[in-house]
Every structure is written in C-alpha cells, then in structure tokens.
Amino acid sequence: MQSLRTRLLAGILSSMALLLIVFGVTIYVSIRNALMHEFRDALRVTVETLIASTEIEDGEVLIEVDPAMLGAAGGASAATWFQFWLADGAVLMRSESLGDRDLPRPEGDLKSLRMTPIDLPDGAVGQAAAARFVPECDDDLALGGAEDTDDPVAVTLVVARSIESVRRRTSRLAWLLLGAGAILMAAASGMTIVIVRRSLAPIDTLAGQIASMSPDDLGTRLAAANLPSEVEPVVQRLNAMLDRLQTAFDRERAFTGNVAHELRTPLSGIRSTIEVALLAERTPEDYRQTLDDTMDIVRHMHGMIEILILLARLDAGQIRFTLEPIELGELIGICWDAVRASDDGPRHDFANDVPGDLTCRSDRQWLSMVLTNLFENARAYVDDGGRIWAAGRAANGQVEIEIGNTGCRMTADEARHAFDRFWRADTSRADTGVHYGLGLSLVERLIAALEGTVECTVGGEGVFVVRLRVPSR
C-alpha cells in the first residue's frame, strides 16, 4: 500500500515533468520553425539577388554576381551554391564552389519559387530554391516571370545552401532545454520533498499520539493544534469515537461491578439460609421451608439473568419482531390487570384514558412486555393512595403512550439516568434483591428495536411520567 507521502511526491513530480516536457518541446519546435523560416527567407533573398543580377544585353544573357551581395543576403558564414541553365539545358553559369559538378536541374513547370531538400555536392544536407524567369532589361523583375518555359531566353536558377548551421543551433537548443529541464526537476524534487515532509509532519505527530494511546488511558484526546483544516474533521471524529469508547469501557466496568453486587446479595442469602439449616437437626417442614426460601432467591436471580440475556440479544439484533395492528386501549387494560393480579399489595386508583380506537403497528408480545414493565415500575414506586394512569394520542404518524404515577421522589437530574442499566435513585441499594434496576433499560432497548422512542420526566407533586412513541402504521 502506497503512503500518502509517496502518492503526493509521485503526483507532483510527474505533473511537473510532464509540464516541463510539453514546455520544452513547444519551445524547441517554435524556435526550430523560426530558424527554418529565417533560413528560407535568406535563401529567397539570395534567389532574388541573383535574378536581379541577370539581364539581356545585345541578345546575350549576362550575369553580374557580386559575392558581397550574396554574403549579405545569406549571412557572412553561409556557403551558397548556385547554377544557371538556359532553356535548352546548357549551363549558363555555376558557382565556383561547384567546380565542374552540377546541382539537380528541376523538371516540369516552375511557375513560382520551389524549395526542396537536397544533398549538396560536399555531402552536406541542404535546402534548394529553384526559379525559372526571363531576364529583363529593366528593374521590373518577378519570380516565375517566364510564362513560356520553351522561350529560348528563359533561364532556370537553382540556389542551394547547407542547413548544418540551423541543425547545430537546434541541437544546442535541445541540449540546453534538456539540461535546464534536468536542473529544474532536480531542484523541484528537492523542494517538493521538503514541502511534503513539512506538510505531513502534523499527521505523523497525530499518528504518534494515536500509537501511544492505550485502553487504560482513554481520557486523553488528540490535539488538533497546527493540523491542516482538512485533517481537523478527522481528529474531531476520532475524539468523538474515543468519547464513545470511554463511555463503553466505563459502562463495562460499571456493569461488571453491578452484576457482581446484584449476584452477591442473593448468593449470600442462599448461603446463610443453607448454613442456618445445617447448624442443627430440623424437621422435614423446616427443611421444606428452607428450600422454599432458597427457591424464591433462585427465581429472583433467574429473572435478572433472563433480562440480561434478553438485553444482550437486543444489543446483538437477534430478536425478530412480528408487526401487526394493535388496539392500545385493550392491550393496556390486559397488561394492567395482569400486574394487579400478581401483586397482593394495596390497591391503587388506575385510569385508562387511551381511546378505544387508538391503534399502532407493533409486535404484540414485546410491546406487552414493555407496558407490563412500566406498570410494575409504577406499582413499585407509587405512594399510598396515589394514582396510576395511562393516556394516548396519535400525532405525526406516531402514537404517543403516556404512563404515569404519583409518589416519585427523584429529581429531574436523577431522572436522566432512569434508563441506565442497574441504576437506582437509592445509591445505598437498600432494595437489592427486590429490584434489579433493569426494567426501564429493557423498556428503552425494546422500544428502540420497535423503531420507537421513550423518555421520562419528573413533574410537580412527585409525578413521574414515561412517554412512548411507536409507529402508527
């Protein structure tokens, strides 16, 4: 897997190399074309100079070549080759550099100046310009002036010059561009490496902070100082994840301690009951009573363990629900009757104010467990002569169910922890062995699994209210 540093360096340097290549090729081609254009212009000027030096006098073609003029036209260092032919092919004149050699004579129509590559007699590569004209006695001369190429006074001219000077200049230019490009790439590579290293240094520091963290030190948070703005959201998400991890670890530690405490009390009760029974001989009735007391404690422990298993299955998403329309007024009445029938304590006023036609779409079995837990919680904490009620209404595609009771002694701050597992308002846990502190936790998880929400509030005069919201359809 490539590192971010490697990717940045490769991307930046390859882009710079590509730009330098494109820039270098563009400069090279532009200058080469300019030099060739200048070369051809000089060759054209030489042709025009030679044509201007040709005239007819007394019926003869005379050529007055001025070497100084040729030098001015072609450049001081230019070696110019030229040759004149008459219409019948006879050589009229050739440059001294040709000696007894000939330049290629053009064939066919030659209406205008023609430029072609040529191999010069000395073996060099050159460029030739060919023209056919009729000498004039005056100064009105023009290329391609021979309308009739069979005219006996029509003259053909070929001027050639080596392009080695152009090639040497373009070769030097190419090497100059290559050298400059190599130096620029070397300098750019060094600067890019330094810039990328300095830019990624905060990320290396961040990686070091993460590597130094341990499960025992989740209170430490990652510092966002001196980090690029693009990395700050990542640090914020990581710190948020650390908050959740710390909460989870704290919950795990608290859960372990709470379970140990909840199990120690009933196990101590079983142990003391058995030890008392073993101190002396007992009658069968006494032993039966001991076993009955032990069985009550075991049932209590079994109930708590069943709730813990159910919570674990809910957390793992292992519960399957069967959704169906449910008449809430009827179901609330059934759940309340079941709770009241299982409790031999004092009777309390109960008001079922849920409309008879109020329905929701949920799982009957698990929603019944939710309502039963809420009624059991209300029965456990309602004051003597107090009230318990249920109400409901439909709103915004949901059904809101309210279950409340009087006699609540919690504060609003304490009520925010009511759904925490094993939490009790009584920090002394005087009711250990009677209540687990899991009922409302189970309600919250079941309602969430049923795609609903739950909240609780504490009002004036000790009124405790739990509100459920479940889908209406």
N, C-alpha and C positions, 0 to 999 in steps of 0.2 A: 504494500500500500504506500503510495507516494505521500510525503509530508506536504503540508501547506507551503512551507518554505521552498521545497523543490518545485512545486507547481507554479508558484509565483515567479521564481527565477527563470524557469523554462519558458513560461508565457511571455514575460517581459523581454528577455534576451532574444527569443525567436522573433518576436514582433519587431524589435529594433533591427535585427539582422535583415529581416525582410524589407523594412523601410529603407535601410542603407543600400541594399541591393537594387531596389527599384530606383532610388535616387541616383545611385552610381551609374546604372545602365542608361537612365534618362539623360544624365549629363554627358556620358560618353557618346551616345548616339547623336545628341544635339550638336556637340562640338565637332564630331566627325562629319556630319552632314554639312555643317557650316564651312569646314575646311575644304570639303569636296566642292561645294558651291563656289567658294573663293577660287579654287583651282580651275574650275571650268570657266569662270568669268575671265581669269587671266589668260586661259587658252583662247577664248573667244576674242579677247582684245588683241592677242598676237595674230590671229587669223585676219582680223580687220586691218591691222597694221600692214601685214604682207599684201593684202588686196589693195590697200591704198598706195602701196609702193609699186604696183603693176600698172602699166599704161601701154597704149599702142602709139608708136611714133614711126611715121613713114612706112606703115604697113607691117611693122615688126613689133613684137611684144617685148617690152623692156621691163626689167625688174631691178629696182634700186633698193637693195636691202641694207638697212642701217643697223648694225649689231647693237648700238646703244639703245635704239628704239626697242629692239627685241628684248634687251635686258630690262628696260623699264617696264615693258608690258608683262614679262614673265617672271620678274624677280631677279635679283642680282645673281643668285646661285642656281637659277633654272637653266638646265641644258635643253635647248629647243632643237627639235629635228623637224625639217620641213622638206617638201618636194612639190614641184610644179609639173603638170603634164599638159600637153596640147590635146586637142580633140582627137587626133589620130593616134594618141598614146605615146608620142615622142616626149622624152623628158626635156622639159624646158629649163629646169634648174633644180638643184638639190642642195641641202646644207652641207658645209664642209665636214660636219661630224658623220655624215653618211658615207663619205668616200665614194666607192663605186657600188654601194648597196642601195636597195630601194625600199621605200615604205610601201605597204599594201595600197594599191590604187582602188578606190571604190568603184563598184559597178552599179549599173542601173540609174534610175532617176535620182537626182540630187537637187531637189527644189529648195532646200534650206540647209542650214548648218547641221551636220550629223556628227555626234560624238559617240565613240565606241572604245571599249578596252582594247589594248594592243600590247603585243610583246615587242619591245624595242630591239633594234639590231644588237645592242650590247647585252641582251638577255634580261634587262630590267622590265618590270611591269609598268605600263604607261597608259596614257589616255590620248586618243587621237581625235582631232576635229577635221572634218572634210567639208569642202565647199566647192561649188562649180560656178564660175562667174565669167562675164565678158568684160575685159578691161575697157575702161572709158578714157576718153581724152580729158574729161573734166573731173571735178571732185564729187560728182553725184554717183556714188557707188553704193551698191547694196548686195547683200548676200543672196545667192540664188538668182542673180540677175540674168543668167543665161536661160532664156525661155526655150531656145532650140539647142539641145545638147549636141547636135551634129554641126553646129556652126563652126567653121574652121578656126575661128579666133577664140572659141570657148576654152577657158583654162580651168583645170582641176587642181586644187590645192589640198594637201594633207599636212597638218601640223601636229606633231606628237611631242609629248613631254612626260618624263618619268613622274610617277606618283610616290616614289620612295620617301620624299620629304614629308608628304602627308602621312604615310604609313608610320614613319618614325615618330612624328608628333602624336599621332593617335596611340601608338604603342607606349610612349612615355606617359600620356594621359591615363591610359589604362593602368599602368603600374602605380601612378600617383594615386588614382582612386582606390586601388586595392590596398596600398599602404595606409592611406588615410582611413579607409574603412576598417582595417585591422586595428589601427591605433584607437580609433573611436570605439570599436567593440570591446577592446581590452579595458579602456577607461570606463566605458559604460558598465561592463561586467563588474568591475571592482566597486563602482559607486552603487550599483544595484544590490550587490551582495550586502554592502554596509547598510543601505537604506532598509532592505527587507529584514536584516537581522535586528536593527534597532526598532523597526515597526512591530516585529513579532516578539520582542523581548517581554512586553507585558503579558502575552499569552503564555510564554514559558514560566513567568512568575506565577501566573494563575495555576498552571499545571503543577508547579511545585507545591502551592498551597493545598491543592486537592490531594496530591500524593501524601502529604504529611498528616492528613486527617485520619482519625480512627473512630470506630464505633463508640469508644469511651469519651470522645471529645466532640460530640455533635453540637455543642453550644457555640463553636467557632463558626464565623461566617466569612465568606470570601469577600475580600476588599475590591471595590470597583474603581479605586483611585487610579488615575493615569492609564486607564484602559480606553481603547478606541470605542467610539459610540456604537459601532456595530456589535461589539462584544458585550456591552453593558446589559442588553436584554438576556443574554445567555447567563451572565452572572446572577441576575435577578431571579431567573428561573431556577438556577442551581441553589441559591439561598432559600427559595420557596420550597424546593424539594428537600433541603436539609431541615427546614422547619417541620415538614410533614414526617420526615424520618425521625426527628427528635420526638415529635408527638407520638409516633407509633412505638418507639422504644420506651418512652415514658409510660405509655398505656400498657405495654407488655410487662414492664416491671410492676406497675400497679396491679395489673391483672394477676400476676403470679402471687403477689402478696395477698391480694383479696381472696383468691381461691384458697390459698393456704389457710387464711384466717377463717373463712367460711367452713372449711372442712375440719379444722382443728376443733371447733366448738362441738359439733355433733359427734365426732370421734371421741372426744373427751367424755361426752355424755354416755356413749356406748361403753367405754372402758370403765367409767365409775359405776355404771349400773351392773356390769358383769362382776367387777371386783366386790361390790357390796353383796351380790348374790353368792359369791364364793366364800365369804367370811364365815358363814355358818350354815348348818343344815336348814333347808327350807321345805315348806310343804309344796306339793305339786301346784297348788293355787298361787303361791308366791313366785315359783319359777315361771308359771304361765304369765303372771303379771310382769315379771322382768322381761320375758320375751316380747310381750305386747309393747312395753315401753321402748325396747330396742327396735322393734319393727317400725314404730312411729318415727324414730330418728332416721332409720334407713329410708323410709318413704320420703322423708323430707330431703335427704341427701340425693336420692334418686331423682326427685323432681328438679332440684337445682342442676344436676348433671344433664338431665334431658333438655333443659333450657339452654345450657351451654352448647350442647351438641347441635340444637336447632339453630342457635346463633352462628355457629361455625358453618353449618350448611348454607345458611342465608348469605354469609360473607363469601362463600365459595360459589354462589349461584347454582346450587344443586337442587333447589326446590322448584318444582313445576306447578304452575297455577292453572286452574280451570275457571275461566271467566264466564259469568252468566249474570243476567239481570237479577237484582236482589231488592226486595221491598224492605227498606231500612226500618220502618216503624215496627213491623212484625219481628224482624231479626233482633232488634234491640230489646223488645219485650221478652223474647225467648231467653236471651243471654242474661238479662236481669233476673228472671225467675230462677234460672239455674244457679246463679250466685247466691241469691237469697235462700234457696232451698238447702244449699250446702253449708250455711252459716247459722249456728244456733244463737248468735248474739242478739242484741236488741234490735228491734225493728226501726227502720228509718223511713221518712217520707221519700217517695220516689215519684218523679213526674216525667212521663214520656211525652214530650211535646213534639216529636218527629211526625210530620204529616204522613198520613196513611198512603198517599200516592207518591211519596218521595222514593225514587229508585236510583240505584247506581249499578255499574258493571264491575264486578269484582269476583274474587274467589270466596264462596260462602264459608268454607271450613276455616280458612286463615283469617278472614275478617271477623268471624265469630270469636276466634282466639283473641284478636285484638280487643274487641268490645268486652269480652269476659275479663281480660287482664285489667282494663280500665275500671270496670265496675268493682273488681276485687280491690284495686288500689283505693277507690273511693270509699268502699265499705271499711277498709282498714284504718283510714285517717279521718273519717267524718266525725264530728263531735256528737255528743249525746243530744238527741233531739234535733239534730241537724238535718239538712236536706241533701238529696242527690237528684240530679236531673239530667235529661238528655234532650237535645234540640237539634234541628237540622234544617237546612235550606239548600236550594240549588242556585248556583251563580257561576257565570263564565265557563260553562261546560264542565263544571265540577260540582260535587256535592260536599257541603261542609257539615260535619257532625260535631256537636259540642257536648262534652260530658263534664259536669262539674259537681263539686261538693263543697260544703262549708266545713269549718273547723281546721283549715290549713294554718300551720304555724311557721311556714317557710317565708323567707324574704324573697324579693324579686331576684337578687343576685344568686341565691341558692337555687331558685327555680331553673336557672340556666343550666344547671348541672343535673337536672332531674333525669335526663336520658343517658347519662354516663353509666357504664356498667359498674355494678357493686356500689354505686354512690348512695349515701344516705345523708339526710339532713342532720341526724344524730351522729356526730363524729365518734361518740363513745361506743357505737354499735351495740347498744343495750338490747336491741331486738334481734341479735344474731341467733339463728336457729328458728326464727319465726318468719322473717323476710330476708330475701336474698339481695335485693337491690338490682334485680334483673328484669322486673316486669315491664317498666317503661322502656328499657333498652330493647326488649323484644318487640314492643309495640312500634318503636321507631324503625327497626330493621324490616319488619313485616310490611308496614305502610310504604316504605321506600321501595321494597320489592314489588308492591302492588301499584307502583307508579303514582304514589300519593305523597303528601307531606303531613307533618304533625308538629304542633307547637303547644307549649303550655304557658299559662300566665297566672300570676297571683294578684287578685284584686283586693278591694277593701273588705273589711269584716271577715278576713280569713277565707275568701272564696278562691278555690283552686279550679282552673278550667283547662281542659285538654281539647284542642281543636284538630280534627282530622279533615283532610281534603283528599277525596278519591275521585277518579274519573266517573262522570255520569253515564258515559256510553263508550 
